Amino acid sequence: MADGWMTRIDDALAQRRREQTYRERRAVSGGNDRFLHDGDKPYLNFSSNDYLGLARHPEVIAAWQRGAAQAGVGSGGSGHVTGYSLHHQRLEQWLADWLGYPRALLFTSGFAANQAVVGALTASGDHILADRLSHASLLEAAMQSPAELRRFAHNDPLALQRLMRRDCAGNRLVITEGVFSMDGDPAPLAALAQATRAAGGWLMVDDAHGIGVVGEEGRGCAWALEDRPALLVVTFGKAVGVSGAAVLCAAPVAEYLLQFARHLIYSTAPPPAQIAAIDAALTIVRRGDALRQRLGDNIARFRRGAASLGFTLAPSDTAIQPLVVGDNLRTLRLAERLRERGVWLTAIRPPTVPPGGARLRITLTAAHQAQDIDALLEALSDAQSDSPHNA
């Protein structure tokens, strides 16, 4: 008798290979640095999300080491058992004060935070109205929830308003990102907040790629809004340089999540040493105008150079600089040629983007130097000359 499980698995893997969408992991060192190493070979790293270069900052490393020496390397359990320490409590209060919310709750990751919030809040009869390009953690949580998922055209408040006119027996939760992770474009948060408020809904913003690098003191995309989102999710693994996340919300919402958010209740809490490192990194973020300026200079330098070479870039002024190449195969080949020249980039095609819209996701950081940007542009120019049509 045929093994149905293996047949299903083999067919799915074969299809991925045919479509040139097969994912592979490479064991590298230095993935959060200017240079990474694949074996003995060094590459200029333009795939790291460590936007401000804080993952290797000596103050952050020292804070983690002190925390480990004082509290060990684990938390001992979930926050509802023994894992919630004074370190966690102080950081939650600090975050709430800094970002202008009554409460903050810490999570192990942004993915877990999004899954926990959407799953805990929604019920049958509710509507989730999500930007079509929202992160997988948001869309998967919405699809797994008892609510009805409806998706509006990317960054289109009018499309959201049209969906809001449909009858809804329950509550409405509008979901978007602050800065979208694939194309680096910001959401029109003020218009989305206005449309959401007019329909009596709640707005949830995943600001993984805005916190630390956007707004006053790096407070993120929602900081300047007159009407703050009801739920703000911030992820530390990007500009803050340390893994983890937090949800900012009203006090009753925080108490509700503490009772019903399963990821929060049943997951082992981040260790106090990690929380100490996040605290140190956020202190640098607050005073990090020079780092943000350096990142801005690198972005401007790269965009000027890429334009002069005739490449097509997505309209982003953030650290995420997607280079639009074409189909999957051409994009993969360009990535390979760049690696031959010592430049490490990641080829992507978001599932919501047509096959002809695959791109190289170039990520710039404050750790990059001017000569790194010039080396990237030179490698792109050389790769371009090898083959027509930017590939």
Legacy VTK file of the C-alpha trace (Angstrom):
# vtk DataFile Version 3.0
C-alpha trace
ASCII
DATASET POLYDATA
POINTS 391 float
0.000 0.000 0.000
1.370 3.415 -0.975
2.463 5.723 1.803
0.079 8.654 1.361
2.072 10.945 3.623
5.324 10.533 1.669
3.516 10.825 -1.657
2.085 14.162 -0.577
5.467 15.371 0.676
7.383 14.223 -2.415
4.864 15.850 -4.780
4.969 19.160 -2.908
8.783 19.261 -2.899
8.925 18.378 -6.600
6.511 21.199 -7.419
8.646 23.689 -5.479
11.703 22.660 -7.482
9.845 22.964 -10.791
8.700 26.478 -9.897
12.193 27.558 -8.749
10.749 28.410 -5.320
12.579 25.736 -3.321
13.891 27.199 -0.068
17.332 26.277 1.205
19.188 27.169 4.372
22.919 27.861 4.367
24.985 27.593 7.541
26.922 30.872 7.568
28.736 32.921 10.181
28.379 36.678 10.597
24.805 36.919 9.355
24.320 40.026 11.498
27.539 41.764 10.413
28.917 43.741 7.452
30.590 40.567 6.246
29.310 37.034 6.505
31.283 33.883 5.770
30.091 30.846 3.849
32.827 28.419 4.746
36.074 30.319 4.335
34.754 32.797 1.773
33.716 36.301 2.911
30.759 38.172 1.418
29.523 41.710 1.827
26.219 41.114 3.620
23.166 42.918 2.240
20.569 40.498 3.646
20.666 41.302 7.365
17.730 43.064 9.040
20.011 44.442 11.758
19.296 47.961 10.468
21.266 49.924 13.077
24.028 47.375 13.601
23.118 46.836 17.265
23.399 43.032 17.318
27.179 43.425 17.737
27.186 46.647 19.727
29.491 46.254 22.760
26.962 47.805 25.162
24.269 45.349 24.069
26.614 42.361 24.305
27.822 43.452 27.747
24.225 43.852 28.960
23.383 40.300 27.842
26.501 38.946 29.560
25.695 40.763 32.802
22.122 39.515 32.651
23.295 35.930 32.136
25.731 36.211 35.033
22.979 37.541 37.330
19.969 35.487 36.209
21.282 32.552 34.190
20.612 31.776 30.545
16.950 30.726 30.764
13.729 32.077 32.236
12.542 28.909 33.942
9.059 28.799 32.443
6.251 30.803 30.922
5.382 34.203 32.285
2.414 32.673 34.100
4.674 30.246 35.961
8.161 31.557 36.845
9.323 33.288 33.669
8.071 36.819 34.407
10.847 38.680 36.226
11.485 42.209 37.410
13.536 42.641 34.205
10.428 41.882 32.132
8.216 44.115 34.246
10.586 47.102 34.012
11.010 46.774 30.244
7.245 46.526 29.682
6.688 49.710 31.673
9.539 51.467 29.866
8.107 50.517 26.469
4.617 51.671 27.406
5.922 55.049 28.574
8.202 55.480 25.536
5.565 54.611 22.941
2.654 56.320 24.679
0.460 53.349 25.612
-0.972 52.279 28.978
0.475 48.746 28.767
3.042 46.610 26.978
3.354 42.813 26.918
6.559 41.013 25.881
6.530 38.059 23.454
9.182 35.669 22.171
8.836 36.922 18.577
6.786 39.159 16.323
5.300 36.071 14.648
4.123 34.759 18.018
2.757 38.172 19.030
0.671 38.518 15.860
-0.656 34.968 16.116
-1.512 35.427 19.796
-3.332 38.742 19.458
-5.428 37.890 16.401
-6.312 34.449 17.753
-7.284 35.711 21.189
-9.316 38.752 20.153
-11.444 37.535 17.263
-14.643 35.489 17.338
-17.222 34.137 14.913
-19.062 36.997 13.219
-16.050 39.342 13.340
-14.359 40.694 10.233
-10.593 40.938 9.789
-9.728 43.462 7.089
-6.077 43.000 6.152
-3.823 44.752 3.684
-3.193 42.261 0.889
0.579 42.371 1.459
0.476 41.944 5.231
3.079 39.658 6.795
2.479 35.903 6.766
2.106 35.859 10.566
-0.862 38.225 10.299
-2.572 36.525 7.374
-2.075 33.024 8.758
-3.452 34.107 12.124
-6.465 35.632 10.385
-7.103 32.505 8.302
-6.880 30.294 11.385
-9.191 32.509 13.426
-12.997 32.115 13.578
-13.396 35.580 11.994
-14.023 36.227 8.314
-10.899 37.472 6.512
-11.275 40.115 3.833
-8.216 41.660 2.152
-8.034 45.160 0.726
-5.768 46.474 -2.038
-2.304 47.304 -0.810
-2.060 50.686 0.949
-5.494 51.717 -0.363
-7.681 53.425 2.301
-10.559 53.752 -0.184
-10.565 49.996 -0.744
-10.686 49.568 3.032
-13.630 51.964 3.270
-15.535 49.939 0.666
-15.030 46.763 2.690
-16.129 48.594 5.828
-19.532 49.255 4.259
-20.381 45.557 4.262
-22.538 44.297 7.091
-20.663 42.826 10.035
-22.419 41.046 12.897
-19.411 41.325 15.184
-16.333 43.535 15.484
-13.906 44.754 12.826
-10.132 44.420 13.128
-8.044 46.212 10.487
-4.526 44.840 10.012
-1.541 46.419 8.299
2.205 46.844 8.618
3.986 50.105 9.418
6.699 49.439 6.833
6.082 46.477 4.550
8.780 43.860 4.771
8.935 42.960 1.084
8.945 46.355 -0.658
9.920 48.681 2.196
6.991 51.039 1.585
5.165 52.652 4.524
1.436 52.301 5.119
-0.822 55.403 5.009
-1.557 54.952 8.698
-3.389 58.238 9.271
-5.926 57.499 6.520
-6.318 53.873 7.619
-6.839 54.969 11.226
-9.494 57.466 10.171
-11.363 54.874 8.079
-11.173 52.338 10.894
-12.392 54.759 13.534
-15.319 55.896 11.343
-16.535 52.287 11.145
-16.069 51.615 14.855
-13.243 49.142 14.316
-9.783 48.650 15.795
-6.535 49.150 13.901
-3.621 46.748 14.482
-0.200 47.783 13.151
2.767 45.441 12.891
5.688 47.881 13.035
8.531 45.365 12.849
10.438 47.360 10.226
9.625 50.873 11.460
10.496 50.709 15.138
14.003 51.956 15.814
14.525 53.694 12.482
11.382 55.789 11.817
9.975 58.690 13.816
11.213 60.713 16.767
13.831 58.725 18.711
13.008 55.800 16.416
9.560 55.374 17.970
8.182 53.996 14.712
5.524 54.742 12.148
2.555 55.211 14.486
4.223 57.604 16.923
3.059 60.835 15.264
-0.548 59.694 14.763
-3.171 61.691 16.611
-5.258 58.541 16.868
-2.894 55.757 17.915
-3.640 52.205 16.722
-5.545 50.150 19.268
-2.837 47.488 18.947
0.795 48.152 18.092
3.211 45.250 17.612
6.924 46.061 17.692
9.620 43.530 16.850
13.105 43.793 18.334
14.921 41.450 15.950
15.263 44.132 13.272
16.597 47.585 14.194
16.931 46.734 17.898
19.238 43.841 17.048
17.858 41.350 19.617
15.050 38.841 19.087
11.689 39.340 20.772
8.611 41.528 20.433
6.014 43.478 22.367
2.343 44.357 22.012
1.267 47.877 23.067
-2.391 48.343 23.994
-4.933 49.589 26.526
-4.832 48.173 30.048
-8.043 46.049 29.753
-6.762 44.588 26.469
-3.473 43.615 28.126
-5.381 41.893 30.944
-7.543 40.074 28.390
-4.458 38.851 26.480
-2.892 37.642 29.711
-5.976 35.456 30.185
-6.599 34.240 26.630
-3.494 34.670 24.387
-2.226 31.098 24.166
1.237 31.959 22.808
1.739 34.212 25.812
0.378 31.733 28.342
2.073 28.543 27.184
5.410 29.671 25.686
8.571 29.845 27.750
9.314 33.510 28.418
12.411 35.193 26.963
15.279 34.888 29.481
16.093 37.921 31.650
19.516 38.190 29.981
17.815 38.720 26.622
15.523 41.335 28.151
18.571 43.148 29.555
20.109 43.223 26.074
16.872 44.586 24.558
16.814 47.274 27.242
20.391 48.311 26.429
19.705 48.314 22.681
16.581 50.460 23.079
18.609 52.968 25.104
20.954 53.255 22.106
17.967 53.526 19.753
16.684 56.545 21.681
19.979 58.386 21.272
20.757 56.866 17.857
20.193 59.842 15.540
23.718 59.457 14.145
23.026 55.797 13.314
19.747 56.661 11.615
21.477 59.432 9.645
24.190 57.028 8.502
21.537 54.569 7.378
19.759 57.363 5.485
23.013 58.367 3.779
23.611 54.757 2.696
20.098 54.496 1.285
20.476 57.726 -0.715
23.899 56.691 -2.025
22.602 53.323 -3.173
19.463 54.657 -4.849
21.428 57.273 -6.786
23.896 54.658 -7.988
21.279 52.072 -8.906
19.301 54.649 -10.876
22.412 55.653 -12.812
22.906 51.986 -13.759
19.329 51.726 -15.056
18.060 49.269 -12.437
14.438 49.308 -11.301
13.956 49.756 -7.570
10.735 49.654 -5.596
9.838 53.174 -4.349
11.274 52.764 -0.839
13.219 55.221 1.308
13.708 52.638 4.064
16.470 50.129 4.738
14.634 47.621 2.525
15.595 48.296 -1.116
13.985 45.690 -3.416
15.573 45.433 -6.854
12.898 44.354 -9.334
14.444 41.828 -11.707
11.786 39.692 -13.375
10.829 36.048 -13.053
12.169 33.653 -10.436
14.898 32.122 -12.586
16.400 35.448 -13.720
16.368 36.724 -10.151
18.082 33.608 -8.825
20.732 33.804 -11.537
21.477 37.436 -10.713
21.829 36.517 -7.032
24.281 33.759 -7.993
26.389 36.106 -10.135
26.523 38.633 -7.313
27.716 35.955 -4.896
30.462 35.105 -7.359
31.531 38.733 -6.874
31.472 38.535 -3.089
28.035 40.115 -2.458
25.353 38.231 -0.510
21.754 39.057 -1.441
18.486 37.177 -1.095
16.162 36.455 -4.023
12.472 36.611 -3.108
9.056 36.490 -4.680
6.311 37.292 -2.186
3.285 35.018 -2.756
1.095 38.044 -3.481
3.401 39.359 -6.236
3.001 38.143 -9.865
5.722 35.771 -11.153
7.223 38.590 -13.240
7.759 40.687 -10.132
10.457 38.678 -8.356
13.198 40.815 -6.887
16.421 40.885 -4.940
15.768 42.121 -1.414
18.677 44.423 -0.681
18.882 45.461 2.963
21.089 48.379 3.934
22.249 49.047 7.487
24.035 51.706 9.484
26.955 49.275 9.797
27.636 49.520 6.057
30.306 51.947 4.949
30.366 54.060 1.798
32.844 51.687 0.148
30.433 48.788 0.801
27.678 50.572 -1.117
30.103 51.323 -3.951
31.216 47.677 -4.035
27.573 46.576 -4.272
26.939 48.960 -7.157
30.087 47.807 -8.934
29.013 44.162 -8.542
25.569 44.979 -9.916
27.121 46.791 -12.871
29.390 43.832 -13.630
26.537 41.350 -13.320
24.379 43.530 -15.563
27.005 43.545 -18.285
27.103 39.725 -18.262
23.530 39.417 -19.424
20.850 41.709 -20.894
17.760 42.976 -19.081
19.406 43.297 -15.650
19.835 39.592 -15.232
LINES 1 392
391 0 1 2 3 4 5 6 7 8 9 10 11 12 13 14 15 16 17 18 19 20 21 22 23 24 25 26 27 28 29 30 31 32 33 34 35 36 37 38 39 40 41 42 43 44 45 46 47 48 49 50 51 52 53 54 55 56 57 58 59 60 61 62 63 64 65 66 67 68 69 70 71 72 73 74 75 76 77 78 79 80 81 82 83 84 85 86 87 88 89 90 91 92 93 94 95 96 97 98 99 100 101 102 103 104 105 106 107 108 109 110 111 112 113 114 115 116 117 118 119 120 121 122 123 124 125 126 127 128 129 130 131 132 133 134 135 136 137 138 139 140 141 142 143 144 145 146 147 148 149 150 151 152 153 154 155 156 157 158 159 160 161 162 163 164 165 166 167 168 169 170 171 172 173 174 175 176 177 178 179 180 181 182 183 184 185 186 187 188 189 190 191 192 193 194 195 196 197 198 199 200 201 202 203 204 205 206 207 208 209 210 211 212 213 214 215 216 217 218 219 220 221 222 223 224 225 226 227 228 229 230 231 232 233 234 235 236 237 238 239 240 241 242 243 244 245 246 247 248 249 250 251 252 253 254 255 256 257 258 259 260 261 262 263 264 265 266 267 268 269 270 271 272 273 274 275 276 277 278 279 280 281 282 283 284 285 286 287 288 289 290 291 292 293 294 295 296 297 298 299 300 301 302 303 304 305 306 307 308 309 310 311 312 313 314 315 316 317 318 319 320 321 322 323 324 325 326 327 328 329 330 331 332 333 334 335 336 337 338 339 340 341 342 343 344 345 346 347 348 349 350 351 352 353 354 355 356 357 358 359 360 361 362 363 364 365 366 367 368 369 370 371 372 373 374 375 376 377 378 379 380 381 382 383 384 385 386 387 388 389 390
